[in-house]
Amino acid sequence: MPSTSPLAENTSNTLAENTLTENPATWTGSSLVSVKQMTPGGLRLLLSVSEEMKRLVRTSGGDDRLKHRVLSNVFYEASTRTSCSFQSAMLRLGGRVVCVDAQHSSAKKGETLSDTMRCLECYADVSVLRHPVTGSVAEVAFGANAVSKPVLNAGDGVGEHPSQALLDVFTIEDELRSAGGLAGKTVVLLGDLKHGRTVHSLAKLVARSGIEGVKFRFCSPQALPMPQEVRDEVAKYGLEMEDFTDLKKAVDGADVLYVTRVQKERFETEALYDEVKDLYIVDPTVMAACPSTMIVLHPLPRVNEITTAVDKDPRAAYFRQMENGMFVRMALLALVLGKASL
Ligand code: NCD
């Protein structure tokens, strides 16, 4: 299977045609493939609907706005949080979910991804899709044989993970609210920056968010640097970036430490993975050297990169981040199905 779809290099026009703005009508019926679809106003709308969803869950658990609507949840790669939070999001808004496990679908018989997705849209109103090929979700949403109903990218290989970036920004704004939110903050992205789709989407989203003065520090093993394409996108919006290999130096004066797993499944051999795994481990000793107001995020799953001893540190925000994922995905489903206003 190729790791990049031919459409991956050629999505800019179709993405530009599917820009998501502060006008909810631009979201209705639209797919979310890349954070490049987002405008500053679109992000503000998403964040405020997510806040409403959080309040809704806290006060009444949910409502029935998506009653009789069906989500098809299609995962060709492993997932716990993304899959379960999209399912819970749909259920909390009164909808139902069909889950497709690629191991048991007609993909096993050689059916193309496009045919599988066109089949599922006969049954469902919206699809969530995770697939190992970069650009594959763009192809399903905007390619020659595109589906006509919304598709939400739940991760396309090493490409993007837009709903994760949205929940990450929601979490940073929430956690740092008393300090003015994300604006002007120093964000350290740590770990496998080469293969981590969450950090690719997060850097690109923050860059185009209109949130001013954010500085990035990229801290990774030398073999796993942030890709040039992401750096170019960040540079286009004028954000500062600095590279580090030394974690202690990277966290000096930082506001956010965003930790990622070394993506074992993206390495050609186990030996190459072994060379770079466990180079950074955030433990209580590292935390003692970090600013007292710095928050720690991780999209999870973690392997060894944050020890469980850090979990009880009040700066460890990754479990709160995980819960926020459900609120943000409720907002996404409500918006693309035209049911965002309360
Ligand atoms: C991430 C992913 O799948 O990209 N997990 C997630 O969606 N929360 C991160 C990872 O697998 O390391």
Residues whose N, C-alpha, C, O or C-beta is under 5 A from the ligand:
A	BS01	NCD	R81 T82 G155 H161 R197 T198 R261 P299 L300 P301
